[in-house]
């Protein structure tokens, strides 16, 4: 019988995902589910800020931020993702990458003006610990931009369901409404939020729904937090 080690299993699985992820990242960030994230981010965090992109994957989002004048450090658990990110951004200024764990960030206290964590917090074994680490490395009054997968987003269906069968998983059940309370109770102020709808959902026709119901129809829900 093998013992489930969340961190080791997550490293292995994300290493396996790396090549396929990288093939799709341009589409995701430019025209797909992540296209509205950078515009949302730059509304609140000024160009020139020092940013940690936590769960950076192949570095495409980090690259977009660096091209807009941000000083970016991308961090990912997967060594394969980091290797791809280095190759993609070779020769670019103001960008670097490091392998690391969101729950044990290799950064100094208050080192960053902002952190970006898109669909990464829910993949940690202890989201509260990871959120506290984000709080630690952000300057007073700095920002945390966090995206949480919606409850019926395909990655949820694929990676959460096996837990019901008694199998080991690397995705937590953290939902957007959980993050709201978790952040508010642990040193963050929520200053803005925005839904990225699932394909086929038109939010402009759903204004009559309560926010938690709109969140249920999201692919990702974005939050902009400010450190108290």
Phi, psi and omega in degrees: 000128177267147179267130181288116173250107188307311185297312181296317181294322178294318178302312182297314183292320180288330172299320179291328181283342197304310184296314179295321178300314183296325178297331185257353189294321180301311180298318181301314186279332185267319183226355186256217190294343183252008187294336182265001185287311181297314176303321177296316182298313187286349173296332188243328184254117185290149176302144183097347180292153177269120190235136171255121178264104191262115190085049190284349182060228182277007173087008184295316178295321177299318180298319179297318179295316180298324180291342178263008175100004177278152175260108196244134167244117177267137179232137176213151180289331186273123177293329178294318177299315182296321178298317178295318180299316177301315182295321183291331189249015181303128179091350179282145177273157171062033179213138177211165182223149179213142175278136181184175185252130179301332182275357179209071187291135182274044184235158179284161175301135176053039182279336189242150174283332183201156170236150176237126180221095185257116179052043179235328183297324182287350178267005178266152180291326182230087182302325180297316179298318178295319179296322178293324177295320176300316179299320182297319188273352180266140178294157176302128182084000179281181192241152171230115177258115187234133175246131180242129179300141175293160186294338180246015174298145186306319177301328176297311183298320185284321191253345178266324185304319182304338179299325179298331181272005180083013181268158179286140179230165176237015177242129178277163180274006180309128178244169184299321179290332174293317181297321179305312181288318181300316180293314182298328181275355187225046167089012179241147172251130177275116184254345177195154172209160186201140178265141168255108188289155170295156178303129179095354179260131179248103182297333182296341179260005186238023182296339180284346181279145173298156186300322182294331176286323174295322177298326179294337180262011182268153166278318176216144171247125182264140175234141167248116180253152173235135182289124180289000000 
